[in-house]
Amino acid sequence: MSQNSEALYQKEFEVRWSDCDANNHMRHSAYADFCAHTRLGFMNQIGMNDKWLKEQRLGPVLFKEETEYFRELFMGEKVVVTLEPGEPTGSKKSIQVINTIYRENGELAAVHKAVFGWFDSEKRKVVELPSMIRQVCLLDFIPSTPENN
């Protein structure tokens, strides 16, 4: 399978019966599910596990996601989902990541873009990105402007 050398993380999945629709291919929402699971795997890898999130009173919050489909995926097929940094959002409170989904034979199946941030469960508001994610995703510098706050 093709792998992106700039990927921060990758995860392998097998398309299950429950991931498919009446057309016998993977349903659109399963693509998003695989990508969300990959993002959570990445967070766990860098230490943003369930315990850390509870201690910090933080949780990821999704603002926007979109998927562009290129090839069908079928039950039993193995796929690799990568996670890469996306375009800067211009805000200290959000980040874009790109998940790329590859078929078993290495063909590009889909590209999924997600913009998300972190929600403080005590303050009940979106807060600045944790330093851990800024460092890992190479976001150490975001110009400070009134719109960023």
Secondary structure, 3 states (H helix, E strand, C coil): CCCCCCCCEEEEEECCHHHECCCCCECHHHHHHHHHHHHHHHHHHCCCCHHHHHHHCEEEEEEEEEEEECCCCCCCCEEEEEEEECCCCCCCCCEEEEEEEECCCCCEEEEEEEEEEEEECCCCEEECCCHHHHHHCCCCCCCCCHHHC
